[in-house]
Amino acid sequence: MQLKRKKINIQIIVKIWITINRITKRVLYYFIMVFVSISLLFPVIYMFANSFMGEKEIQKNYGALMTVNDSKKAEPEYMSFKLIPDPVSFMQYYKALLRSPKFLQMFWNSCLLTLPILLGQLIVSTLAAFAFSKFKFPLRNVIFFMFIIVMMMPFQVSLVPNYIILKKLNLLGGYLSVILPGTFSTFGVFLLRQFMISIPDELCEAAKVDGASSMRIFLNIILPQCKGALASLAILVFIDNWNMVEQPLIFLKDQAMYPLSIFLSAINGNELGIAFACGLIYMIPAVLIFLYGEKYLVEGIKLSGMK
Amino acid sequence: MKIKTKEALTGYAFASPIIAGFTVFFLVPFIISIFYCFTEGIGTLKFVGLKNFNSLLHSSSFLLAVKNTFEFNIVCVPLIMAISLLFAVMLNKKLKGITYFRSFFILPLVIPVASVILVWNIMFDQYGALNKLLVFFHITPVEWMRSRWSFWILVIVYIWKNCGYNVILFLAGLNSIPKDFYEAAYIDGAGKFACLKAITIPLLAPTGFFVFIISIINSFKVFREAYLLAGKYPYKDMYMLQHFMNNNFYNLSYQRLTTAAALMALFILLLVLALFKFEANNGRSLDKGAIKKKKNQHSNNS
């Protein structure tokens, strides 16, 4: 009898110990994850919080950022992380959106560069991906291999060649000098080909037997199945080009044509007061896409990693 | 034969826009630039043989840039792969709220660099917030951007930005491993670490291969952050090959730039060829072999 009771006691203790162990593990897990998440989100939260500060507060907090290079102060004033604005002010947004025509112009410039590239690349790469996944032609694999290599190269490698060609074609300085090379980026072909390969060839064969032309097959069979992949590509291309800095800096001659990314990276003392709001507004399209298109973004990334 | 030619022609027709664009904006210019590597002066071309290569290989700034770029890759790529694999394993569970955590990993990917560069600046400035923290704890402040730390700042920014991409790829890879492998191993009495060693890592090798390539590609893109943080002439530890090329472009030394670009392109080409060769030889057999081994073990035991 006693032996039995002892056994039960031990069982209960072991059970409790296991539960405690599990709970500690879980708590530790969530603790790590929350910590990592906060550090990942920190820059965004920081921009958001600071965008509601008044100009005086910004100058007081971050004035050192601009004056450091001018003179060596005897007693440096350090900047501090400040997350809670005091008082909350919409001054930055008001100034950026209504009092600073330059800002809106540059936001528009960003759109003027990104949207044509997006549209162009979608059209060009769907057509090409169809060819590379469903037709056999001489040099097909060689060309595709070149596409992949070019895709991997940093922008600076093709800087001079691009510059020379754009000059020859008399495009230098205009928006087309950024838009055209961007349109013919080979990433889209690579990504969509990955997807189109998974569409069974039998579908195309059957349509061909029924007398459909290649264009019909493309429009009626392939395209409807590619909707998701196209959305993924669109998101990836948008993010990549919205982020663009080097190309416009080099190929555009007129500063009035620069996109917002360049403006933001070269912000100086006078504009520091609106910098946070500008940065945040610039983020908004990307964040919206993330919120509504996260599924497609994830699919696109997965697709890029498939073989 | 006729059908074949027709198919080829249709294929070319659909591919013609990209082939034309690719030829005009990448292929032809690239051939021209290779031509420049062996000549002197853009206006009047004079053949000089390997002189450009020779002077480049003796230029200290080029060697510094090559050294830093290599160093950055050697440090960053294994580091980001380990970190993202760790988080992918941690996120590959069915727990409450886990989808939010996954989303937070992806967010830095979509945030434009230019928007958050201000935050990095405030953090790492000589009189920045991080130094204030150090002073508060009575530690001597560090000149983050003017010391060895600048290299590590670049590493941190790179990992912050690119970790999510790799986590997604690893997660997809982890999901493609059949669950019954783990069950079989569990029945056999294998621990968590043994599972990781015998099942997860070998079966994840193909994904790992791709993540490796993507990490290298993305490491070239970190120039944008470096450029926005520290401008054209950063501290010597941050000076990458792209800085070298970019600066030579502005100094109009096109020969040096194209020569450096050709060398870099050649290196990437060889790297990719070697990787694919390696993958074709080892990768496939590795993962098929692993599956077979597991299956055999399983059937032997049951």
Interface residues (C-beta under 8 A of the other chain):
Chain A: R26 Y29 Y30 I32 M33 V36 S37 L40 L41 F42 P43 V44 Y46 M47 Y62 A64 L65 V68 P76 E77 Y78 M79 S80 F81 I123 V124 S125 L127 A128 F130 A131 F132 K134 F135 K136 F137 P138 R140 I143 M146 F147 I148 I149 V150 M151 M152 M153 P154 F155 Q156 V157 S158 L159 V160 P161 N162 Y163 I164 I165 L169 L180 P181 T183 F184 T186 V189 S214 F218 I239 W242 N243 V245 E246 I250 L260 S261 I262 L264 S265 I267 A275 F276 G279 L280 Y282 M283 A286 V287 I289 F290 E294 L297 V298 I301 K302 S304 G305 K307
Chain B: K4 E7 A8 L9 T10 G11 Y12 A13 F14 A15 P17 I18 I19 G21 F22 V24 F25 F26 L27 V28 P29 F30 I32 S33 Y36 F87 M90 L95 G97 Y100 F101 S103 F104 F105 I106 L107 P108 L109 V110 I111 P112 V113 A114 S115 V116 I117 L118 V119 W120 N121 I122 D125 Q126 Y127 G128 A129 N131 K132 V135 W160 C163 Y165 I168 L169 A172 G173 P206 T207 F210 V211 I213 I214 I216 I217 F220 K221 F223 R224 Y227 L228 L241 Q242 M245 N246 F249 Y254 L257 T258 A261 M264 A265 I268 L269 V272
